[in-house]
Structures are given as C-alpha cells and as structure tokens.
C-alpha cells in the first residue's frame, strides 16, 4: 500500500508512506521528483529520490520506533532553496 502525503507539494516533491520497500515498484519513476521522500513502515527507514530518480537511503534513517535520540522535534516542515543559476552568497 502507498500513501501520498500532500502536506508539502513544492515543485512536484511528494512524501510517500509505504508498507515495504517492494511498494516502490508501484510508484512511477517518471513522476518522481528529486527530493521526494518515502518512509518504509516495516523497516523505519526513509528514502529520498536523487537527481537520477533513484531511491537512496537517507543518512541516519532507520532508528527504532520512538527513538528520539537525535532530538527530532516531530516538526516536518522543510526549507526549500531554489537555485536560479545566480551567485551564491
């Protein structure tokens, strides 16, 4: 089963919740945008889509349920930076 969370739909970025990694097969790669994420319930891992539209395990992912050792506040807001090709200060 796949659930799409439309909380933050910026430039096509989507946040999915899937039961297992096998559910990635249900998601069309041509509709995935870099930065989209998927949380895998069975493993507790989070994957992110790279520039080649591949799912990559997000660093620090997969901690046990309820483990808040990294101090995650539970606030799932994201900063979006759009690079327009100009000078980076």
C-alpha positions, 0 to 999 in steps of 0.5 A: 500500500502507498500513501501520498502525503500532500502536506508539502507539494513544492515543485512536484516533491511528494512524501510517500508512506509505504508498507515495504520497500517492494511498494516502490515498484508501484510508484512511477519513476517518471513522476518522481521528483528529486527530493521526494521522500518515502518512509518504509513502515516495516523497516523505519527507514526513509528514502529520498529520490536523487537527481537520477530518480533513484531511491537512496537511503537517507543518512541516519534513517532507520532508528527504532520506533520512538527513538528520539535520540537525535532530538527530532522535534516531530516538526516536518516542515522543510526549507526549500532553496531554489537555485536560479543559476545566480551567485551564491552568497 
